[in-house]
Amino acid sequence: MGNKEIAAELFARFSRSDIPGVLSLMTDDVVWRIPGKKELSPAAGDYGKERIGRLFNRMLSQLESGLQMTVLGSVAEGDTVAVEVESSGDLKNGRRYRQQYHFAIVFQDGKIARVREYLDTQHAFDVWMRP
């Protein structure tokens, strides 16, 4: 598989709630970055492989039937793939999560080594965190 196909597979596995499969696509020292200020976006920060796995599992535990992620397009240059993604899922508390993302994914030796995830942080806060 090429880098674009691996990136697409990442989101396909996430849509199947296959977190071990998602993590298997990453290097052991992967850095997954969600930019932002912690006081405004609690999920902001840098995550290693184990920590991002915990975040993904915590998210999935709050969803009725997982999170469907649809790749809208991708562009590859060298070891980097830029991916536009939409997601859709219903939380157990009745809220609906509909998100748009841009991911910048850097590969090393056929595995995901770095990810920068850009998303609507206000929507994420409103759905996941607001009382």
Buried (B, 14 or more C-beta within 10 A) or exposed (E): EEBBEBBBBBBBBBBEBEBEBBBEBBBEEBBBBBEBEEEEBBBBBEBEBEEBBEBBEEBBEBBEEBBBBEBEEBEBEEEBBBBBBBBBBBBEEEEEBEBEBEBBBBBEEEBBBBBBBBBEBEEBBEBBEEE
